[in-house]
Amino acid sequence: VNLINPILGLLTLILIIGIYAIIAAITLFALAFSVRKRQKVA
C-alpha cells in the first residue's frame, strides 16, 4: 500500500533533475551563442 510514496518521490526527483538539466543546457547554449557572436564582431 505504501509503494506509491517512494515512486512519487522518485518521479519528483527525476523531474527536478530534468528541469535543472534543461536550464543548464539552455544556459550553455546561450553562453556558446554569445561567445560565437563576440568572436564574429571582434
Backbone as a ProteinNet text record, in pm:
[ID]
protein_1_A
[PRIMARY]
VNLINPILGLLTLILIIGIYAIIAAITLFALAFSVRKRQKVA
[TERTIARY]
84.7	0	87.7	199.2	287.3	393.5	358.7	454.3	443.9	332	309.9	404.9	429	512	654.6	726.7	862.5	863.5	762.3	755	734.4	645.2	620.1	746.9	816.6	940.7	1044.2	1053	1149.6	1114.6	984.2	939.8	967.5	942.6	968.6	1117.2	1200.9	1345.9	1389.7	1337.4	1371.3	1326.4	1206.1	1152.9	1242.3	1282.4	1367.8	1501.8	1561.4	1690.6	1675.6	1564.7	1540.5	1528.9	1456.6	1440	1576.4	1656.1	1788.6	1876.5	1865.6	1944.9	1905.6	1775.3	1726.5	1777.2	1770.8	1818.3	1968.4	2043	2188	2217.7	2142.3	2164.3	2135.2	2024.5	1988.2	2096.2	2144.5	2248.2	2375.6	2414.8	2535.6	2519.6	2401.1	2376.3	2383.4	2325.9	2326.2	2469.1	2548	2687.8	2765	2748.2	2818.1	2776.8	2647	2595.4	2656.1	2661.6	2715.6	2864.3	2935.3	3079.8	3101.2	3019.5	3031.9	3002.3	2900.9	2864.6	2981	3041.4	3151.3	3269.1	3296.9	3409	3384.3	3259	3225	3244.3	3203.2	3213.2	3358.8	3437.6	3577.5	3658.9
-121.1	0	125.4	118.6	235.8	235.6	181.6	175.6	299.6	375.3	493.1	606.8	623.1	735	731.1	616.6	614.3	642.3	592.5	614.9	764.2	826.2	970.6	1050	1009.5	1077.8	1066.3	946.3	922.2	1005.2	1006.3	1085.3	1233.7	1281.5	1422.6	1453.6	1361.7	1380.5	1385.9	1292.2	1288.9	1418.2	1466	1588.7	1707.9	1718.2	1829.6	1824.3	1703.8	1688.7	1724.6	1682.3	1711.5	1861.2	1931.1	2076.1	2145.6	2102.6	2162.8	2134.9	2013.8	1977.2	2064.7	2088.2	2171.4	2314.9	2367	2503.7	2513.3	2411.9	2410.2	2406.3	2325.3	2313.5	2446.8	2510	2639.9	2743.7	2743.4	2838.1	2816.7	2689.1	2658	2701.7	2674.1	2715.5	2867.5	2938.6	3084.5	3137.6	3077	3119.4	3095.2	2977.5	2944.3	3041.2	3073.8	3165.3	3304.5	3352.8	3486.8	3490.6	3383.3	3378	3379.1	3303	3297.6	3434.8	3501.8	3635.4	3731.9	3722.2	3812.1	3790	3663.3	3633.4	3689.2	3682.6	3735.1	3886.6	3954.9	4101.3	4143.7	4071.8	4109.7	4103.9
0	0	0	72.8	85.6	-24.2	-139.7	-251.6	-338.9	-323.3	-407.6	-367.7	-237.9	-190.8	-246.5	-238.9	-296.3	-445.9	-517	-662.3	-690.2	-614.6	-631.9	-600.5	-494.3	-457.8	-568.1	-626.1	-733.3	-856.7	-889.7	-1005.7	-984.7	-862.6	-831.2	-846.2	-796.6	-804.9	-951.2	-1032	-1175.1	-1243.1	-1206.2	-1264.8	-1231.2	-1103.6	-1059.8	-1132.7	-1140.1	-1208	-1355.5	-1415.4	-1556.3	-1581.8	-1493.4	-1507.6	-1495.6	-1395.1	-1378.6	-1500.2	-1556.4	-1674.4	-1794	-1810.3	-1921.1	-1904.4	-1779.8	-1752.6	-1781.7	-1739.4	-1762	-1911.9	-1986.8	-2130.9	-2200.3	-2161.8	-2221.8	-2190.2	-2065.4	-2025.5	-2107	-2125	-2201.3	-2347.2	-2405.5	-2543.8	-2556	-2458.4	-2462.1	-2451.7	-2363.5	-2348	-2477.1	-2535.8	-2660.4	-2771.4	-2776.7	-2879.4	-2862.5	-2736.5	-2711.8	-2742.6	-2710	-2739.2	-2889.4	-2963	-3107.8	-3168.2	-3115.4	-3162.2	-3139.8	-3019	-2983.7	-3078	-3110.9	-3199.5	-3339.6	-3384.8	-3517.3	-3521.7	-3413.6	-3408.4	-3400.9	-3320.7	-3297.3	-3426.6
[MASK]
++++++++++++++++++++++++++++++++++++++++++

